[in-house]
Amino acid sequence: MAAQALGRRIEVLRAASEAELETAFAGMTQQRLGALFVNIDSFFAAHADQIVALAARHRVPASYPLRHFVTVGSLRSYDANFAEAFRRGRSPAPQG
């Protein structure tokens, strides 16, 4: 696994309720995990504001799958700009 080759480990934390989110962040703090990668999930998207606030409170650098997380206060996401991709896809091909 790539993480092991870099001397890192990956821990999968799951949450399906607001209380479990709190528990997961407390666990990350206790385990001294270095960063958070949030997966695309309807529960996580619906609780984006809580997740972003918890990451800030626990000082956990995080990467999010949707721009929505940025609108509620995160610093970055890795979401594609679908409007731009659509615009580029509709542009005529260069001639030549």
Secondary structure, DSSP 4 states (H G I P E B T S, - for coil): -HHHHTT--------SSHHHHHHHHHHHHHHT---EEPPP-HHHHHTHHHHHHHHHHTT--EEBSSTHHHHTT-S-B----HHHHHHHHHSPPPP-
